[in-house]
Amino acid sequence: MRTAIVYLCSTDQLSGPLMEGWCEQRAAAETVPVSEVITDTDELLPPAERPGWQRVMALVAGGDVVMVVTLDRTMLAVGRKDWDALSAGLAEHAAVLITHRTPVPTVPPTDGTQERPTVPAAPPVVELVEAGAQR
């Protein structure tokens, strides 16, 4: 069964459930169920040295995980080059690394014949209302 993993690296325990929810919604938009949420707390360690990221890589290498969703790139990489290197490592196992706002990735279809939709999942809509405005 194709699954996704949510990966977060943060010490913010209060916002953790909210961040998880955004990432889970992103995976759900691709109809890929989340099998596990993995969190690291030491943002200063390189991803390869983080216990949570090591678990992510082990699960991806197992073959069932096709998507790793994180809140934003800064949870894993300082720059684009580092992000691309991590993405390439997952791609070797037919998995994609995305953020909760990334457009539709290339995920292998479940039966090898279905085409992926070309429309990106829409981020949540936030409506700003001016002070004193009436509805």
Backbone bond lengths (Angstrom), bond angles and torsions (degrees), N, CA, C in turn:
res aa  C-N    CA-C-N  psi(-1)  N-CA   C-N-CA  omega(-1)  CA-C   N-CA-C  phi
1 M - - - 1.455 - - 1.518 109.78 -
2 R 1.322 116.31 131.54 1.462 121.59 177.65 1.522 109.92 -71.95
3 T 1.321 117.12 129.27 1.459 120.52 178.95 1.517 110.66 -134.54
4 A 1.330 114.26 168.75 1.458 121.99 176.19 1.522 108.33 -120.99
5 I 1.310 114.92 156.55 1.464 122.28 173.79 1.517 106.99 -120.37
6 V 1.319 116.24 137.35 1.460 121.47 170.74 1.521 106.17 -95.29
7 Y 1.344 115.70 127.80 1.461 120.39 178.15 1.523 108.86 -121.81
8 L 1.331 115.28 125.79 1.465 121.19 177.58 1.516 109.14 -128.78
9 C 1.321 116.19 145.94 1.452 121.52 173.54 1.522 106.47 -130.50
10 S 1.331 115.03 101.11 1.455 120.29 -174.90 1.518 109.62 -161.70
11 T 1.322 115.20 150.87 1.455 120.79 173.81 1.525 110.76 -98.95
12 D 1.307 117.41 -0.93 1.466 123.37 -177.42 1.529 110.42 -79.93
13 Q 1.314 115.87 94.57 1.461 120.85 -177.94 1.520 112.45 -74.56
14 L 1.326 117.45 -26.51 1.465 120.03 -179.06 1.526 111.93 -71.07
15 S 1.321 116.83 -38.26 1.465 120.86 -178.34 1.519 113.26 -90.93
16 G 1.313 117.26 -4.99 1.464 121.13 -177.74 1.517 113.95 -51.75
17 P 1.336 118.81 -51.13 1.472 119.14 -179.85 1.528 113.32 -62.17
18 L 1.328 116.96 -34.82 1.460 120.27 177.99 1.527 110.72 -67.01
19 M 1.340 116.54 -45.44 1.462 120.32 178.70 1.524 110.96 -62.49
20 E 1.330 116.55 -41.92 1.465 120.89 177.41 1.524 110.23 -59.85
21 G 1.324 116.13 -44.22 1.459 120.93 -178.88 1.512 112.69 -60.28
22 W 1.338 117.31 -42.99 1.466 120.23 178.44 1.521 110.75 -61.55
23 C 1.330 115.57 -43.57 1.463 119.24 -179.14 1.530 111.21 -68.34
24 E 1.322 117.24 -38.50 1.461 120.52 177.88 1.535 110.70 -64.90
25 Q 1.338 117.35 -38.25 1.467 120.60 176.46 1.519 110.54 -62.64
26 R 1.313 117.10 -37.49 1.468 121.29 -179.89 1.527 110.57 -64.47
27 A 1.321 116.36 -43.22 1.460 119.90 177.49 1.530 110.11 -66.42
28 A 1.325 117.23 -40.01 1.470 121.31 179.48 1.524 111.15 -63.24
29 A 1.326 117.21 -32.09 1.462 120.69 177.80 1.521 111.60 -63.60
30 E 1.322 116.79 -22.76 1.459 122.27 177.72 1.524 111.36 -100.40
31 T 1.325 116.21 8.09 1.472 123.45 -177.14 1.530 112.26 54.95
32 V 1.316 115.17 39.57 1.462 121.09 176.54 1.530 106.73 -116.88
33 P 1.325 118.31 115.71 1.464 120.00 -178.76 1.528 111.94 -71.14
34 V 1.310 115.30 145.39 1.464 121.24 177.77 1.527 108.27 -84.28
35 S 1.317 116.04 124.19 1.455 120.54 -179.77 1.521 112.44 -93.56
36 E 1.333 116.55 -23.27 1.464 118.91 -176.50 1.517 110.16 -161.99
37 V 1.336 115.76 147.12 1.460 122.92 171.80 1.516 106.35 -112.77
38 I 1.326 115.62 124.54 1.466 121.01 -176.87 1.524 108.06 -120.40
39 T 1.326 115.93 131.04 1.459 120.88 -177.41 1.520 110.76 -127.40
40 D 1.320 114.86 132.71 1.456 122.18 169.52 1.520 107.12 -110.61
41 T 1.323 116.95 157.57 1.463 119.87 -179.23 1.525 113.94 -119.18
42 D 1.326 118.45 -11.06 1.461 120.74 -178.38 1.520 109.91 -99.53
43 E 1.333 115.28 93.89 1.465 121.43 -177.20 1.521 112.77 -69.83
44 L 1.333 117.22 -16.55 1.463 120.28 -177.63 1.524 113.01 -82.48
45 L 1.322 117.06 -20.44 1.470 119.85 177.62 1.521 110.50 -74.38
46 P 1.315 118.01 141.53 1.464 119.61 171.95 1.530 108.62 -61.70
47 P 1.330 118.24 148.16 1.461 120.09 -178.96 1.527 114.01 -50.64
48 A 1.310 118.05 -40.30 1.470 120.84 -177.56 1.524 112.79 -62.33
49 E 1.334 117.85 -20.65 1.460 121.70 -179.24 1.533 112.80 -99.01
50 R 1.319 117.38 -3.40 1.461 120.89 -179.96 1.533 110.40 -84.79
51 P 1.323 117.75 131.82 1.471 119.91 179.81 1.532 112.83 -58.28
52 G 1.309 117.08 -40.62 1.470 120.02 -179.88 1.514 112.50 -64.73
53 W 1.320 117.46 -43.53 1.469 120.29 179.93 1.527 110.44 -67.48
54 Q 1.318 116.81 -35.08 1.467 119.80 175.82 1.529 109.97 -61.51
55 R 1.339 117.01 -38.65 1.470 120.99 176.96 1.525 109.95 -66.22
56 V 1.334 117.23 -42.32 1.466 120.76 177.43 1.520 109.65 -55.64
57 M 1.318 116.80 -49.83 1.464 120.52 -177.04 1.530 111.53 -63.64
58 A 1.330 117.21 -36.38 1.463 120.15 178.24 1.529 110.48 -66.09
59 L 1.328 117.20 -41.61 1.463 120.71 179.09 1.528 111.33 -67.41
60 V 1.321 116.74 -40.61 1.469 120.91 178.16 1.521 110.08 -63.61
61 A 1.321 116.55 -41.99 1.467 120.40 179.14 1.524 111.52 -62.96
62 G 1.330 117.06 -24.72 1.465 121.39 177.84 1.515 113.71 -67.50
63 G 1.335 117.35 -20.06 1.458 121.01 172.71 1.513 117.94 100.63
64 D 1.328 119.65 -15.64 1.461 119.86 -178.67 1.521 113.09 -87.23
65 V 1.318 117.74 -23.58 1.461 121.92 -177.90 1.522 109.15 -84.94
66 V 1.338 115.77 121.37 1.461 120.17 -179.90 1.524 112.51 -111.02
67 M 1.354 117.20 -6.02 1.450 119.88 -176.73 1.528 109.60 -150.07
68 V 1.331 115.55 135.02 1.456 121.91 171.62 1.521 105.96 -119.57
69 V 1.332 115.66 121.37 1.459 121.49 -177.41 1.519 108.79 -110.90
70 T 1.321 116.44 130.06 1.453 121.80 175.02 1.520 108.20 -127.21
71 L 1.311 117.15 163.18 1.460 120.52 -176.67 1.521 111.18 -64.67
72 D 1.329 117.09 -52.83 1.462 120.71 177.01 1.518 109.41 -152.95
73 R 1.307 115.34 169.23 1.471 120.46 -174.03 1.514 113.39 -62.25
74 T 1.333 117.23 -28.72 1.465 119.24 -175.95 1.521 112.70 -67.23
75 M 1.311 118.52 -13.66 1.468 120.12 176.42 1.524 111.26 -73.12
76 L 1.337 116.60 -15.40 1.461 120.55 -177.61 1.520 114.35 -128.41
77 A 1.308 117.66 -30.02 1.459 119.48 -170.01 1.520 112.08 -139.67
78 V 1.315 114.70 147.04 1.460 120.50 176.23 1.522 109.86 -80.75
79 G 1.313 117.18 -40.60 1.458 121.13 -177.39 1.516 111.85 -135.10
80 R 1.316 114.33 176.97 1.465 121.37 -177.77 1.531 112.04 -62.12
81 K 1.334 116.36 -37.61 1.468 120.34 -178.62 1.534 110.93 -61.55
82 D 1.338 116.64 -43.06 1.462 120.67 178.43 1.529 111.00 -65.65
83 W 1.337 116.32 -41.86 1.470 120.80 178.34 1.530 110.18 -60.80
84 D 1.329 115.72 -44.95 1.467 119.87 -179.51 1.528 111.63 -62.88
85 A 1.329 116.88 -36.79 1.470 120.28 178.57 1.535 110.51 -66.17
86 L 1.330 117.22 -42.36 1.466 120.15 177.52 1.527 110.58 -65.26
87 S 1.331 116.85 -40.95 1.468 121.22 177.90 1.520 111.09 -61.50
88 A 1.317 116.56 -41.08 1.467 120.76 179.56 1.527 110.82 -64.68
89 G 1.333 116.70 -37.79 1.460 120.25 178.03 1.521 112.08 -62.64
90 L 1.330 117.12 -38.06 1.462 120.91 176.95 1.523 111.20 -73.26
91 A 1.329 116.39 -37.07 1.467 120.50 -179.21 1.522 111.70 -62.06
92 E 1.326 117.20 -28.50 1.469 120.56 176.67 1.525 111.52 -60.34
93 H 1.334 115.91 -21.21 1.467 121.30 -179.98 1.534 111.02 -112.25
94 A 1.340 116.57 20.85 1.469 123.29 178.54 1.521 112.78 61.89
95 A 1.329 116.70 36.71 1.462 121.79 176.91 1.527 108.99 -123.42
96 V 1.328 115.49 155.95 1.459 120.80 178.34 1.519 109.83 -116.05
97 L 1.325 115.30 150.71 1.456 123.46 176.25 1.512 106.93 -111.05
98 I 1.326 117.01 121.15 1.461 120.51 -177.75 1.524 110.50 -136.64
99 T 1.320 115.08 163.35 1.456 120.78 170.88 1.525 107.66 -100.80
100 H 1.312 116.18 172.56 1.460 117.75 -177.78 1.521 112.16 -68.65
101 R 1.323 118.73 -8.08 1.464 121.61 178.29 1.526 113.99 -114.45
102 T 1.304 117.78 5.65 1.457 121.36 -179.14 1.523 110.48 -68.07
103 P 1.354 118.32 137.43 1.472 119.57 173.60 1.528 110.81 -60.90
104 V 1.302 115.82 170.32 1.460 122.53 -175.83 1.525 110.69 -50.18
105 P 1.348 117.23 124.78 1.458 120.38 177.49 1.524 110.65 -85.83
106 T 1.307 114.82 173.75 1.450 119.90 173.35 1.518 107.48 -91.10
107 V 1.327 116.12 103.22 1.455 122.07 -179.70 1.516 106.81 -112.19
108 P 1.320 118.31 131.96 1.462 119.09 179.53 1.524 110.63 -57.00
109 P 1.335 118.45 133.58 1.461 120.33 178.20 1.520 111.29 -64.84
110 T 1.332 115.64 158.07 1.461 120.34 -175.55 1.514 112.66 -66.96
111 D 1.338 117.55 -34.37 1.467 119.10 -176.24 1.528 113.09 -117.28
112 G 1.322 116.59 6.23 1.455 120.22 177.55 1.518 114.42 81.74
113 T 1.349 118.44 -2.28 1.457 119.68 -178.75 1.517 113.36 -120.74
114 Q 1.309 118.34 -22.40 1.458 120.56 -178.05 1.513 110.68 -74.83
115 E 1.317 116.25 145.37 1.460 121.46 176.17 1.522 108.83 -95.11
116 R 1.324 116.77 145.46 1.457 121.42 176.95 1.518 109.33 -77.82
117 P 1.332 118.47 146.23 1.462 120.43 177.00 1.520 110.32 -65.60
118 T 1.326 116.81 150.64 1.458 120.57 -179.03 1.520 112.36 -98.43
119 V 1.307 118.17 -3.01 1.457 121.88 -179.40 1.521 108.99 -92.17
120 P 1.352 117.48 126.14 1.457 118.77 179.62 1.524 111.36 -70.45
121 A 1.313 115.88 152.87 1.456 120.35 175.63 1.515 108.48 -68.15
122 A 1.303 117.11 136.44 1.460 121.48 -177.79 1.525 110.16 -79.14
123 P 1.349 117.10 134.68 1.459 118.83 175.40 1.529 108.98 -70.33
124 P 1.325 117.75 163.18 1.456 119.66 179.69 1.524 110.55 -58.53
125 V 1.320 116.61 141.43 1.460 121.68 179.68 1.515 108.56 -87.75
126 V 1.326 116.12 129.25 1.452 121.46 178.08 1.514 107.50 -113.56
127 E 1.302 115.90 124.31 1.454 120.37 -179.91 1.506 108.64 -105.34
128 L 1.342 116.72 122.79 1.444 121.31 177.95 1.519 108.92 -94.84
129 V 1.322 116.63 132.07 1.456 122.06 179.84 1.501 107.41 -118.26
130 E 1.331 116.09 126.76 1.458 120.03 179.57 1.518 110.25 -66.79
131 A 1.329 115.19 150.44 1.466 119.84 178.45 1.515 109.20 -60.37
132 G 1.312 116.77 131.82 1.453 121.91 177.57 1.526 113.57 87.52
133 A 1.316 117.64 -4.65 1.467 119.72 179.63 1.513 109.46 -71.35
134 Q 1.327 115.95 143.45 1.453 120.52 -179.98 1.512 109.57 -111.33
135 R 1.293 115.75 152.83 1.463 121.67 178.28 1.486 109.13 -110.59
